[in-house]
Amino acid sequence: MHKKESEYLNGLNKAIRYCSYRERCEAEVSQKLKEWDLDQSVGSRILEELKREKYIDDRRYANTYAGSKFRVNGWGKIKIRAHLALKHISKSIVNEAIDSLHYGQYLDKLEQLLRKKRSEVKGPDDYKKRIKVMNFGRSKGYEYDIIMDTMDRIFKD
């Protein structure tokens, strides 16, 4: 067996294991292949094989990423979009993943997060509480207008 073929098979097996225990995007796998110091042509072949065999699929990755970051971490669309962009996912795939988030659940999650934050913020000054709650919503990646609409509701209570 030739050295390159051996390097390819070893690299492919290692990459399959790397992709098997959690969803990966193409950029993550490409970076890992570089870290393993594989020949560039071998790395390209491995990447193409992984895509062909559906070990990596950026669309599937983006949908999984967006859903889990929203449900588990409470992230909003802005933060999810930014983090997927950092992973070199195409804008059309990112938009599709963002659009897959259920809008009603999105608003409910934001309200839940802001109500919890409001209860945690101490002090008598309502203006300072509103600023802290609004900044928290922004840091979670929610859009300003829906934060303000939600805050109007929760600060009326």
Buried (B, 14 or more C-beta within 10 A) or exposed (E): EEEEEEBBEBBBEBBBEBBEEEBBBBBBBBBBBEEBEBBEEBBEBBBEBBBEEEBBBBBBBBBBBBBEBBEEEBBBBBBBBEBBEEBEBEEEBBBBBBEEBEEEEBBEBBBEBBBEBBEEBEEEEEEEBBEBBBEBBBEBBBBEEBBEEBBEEBEEE
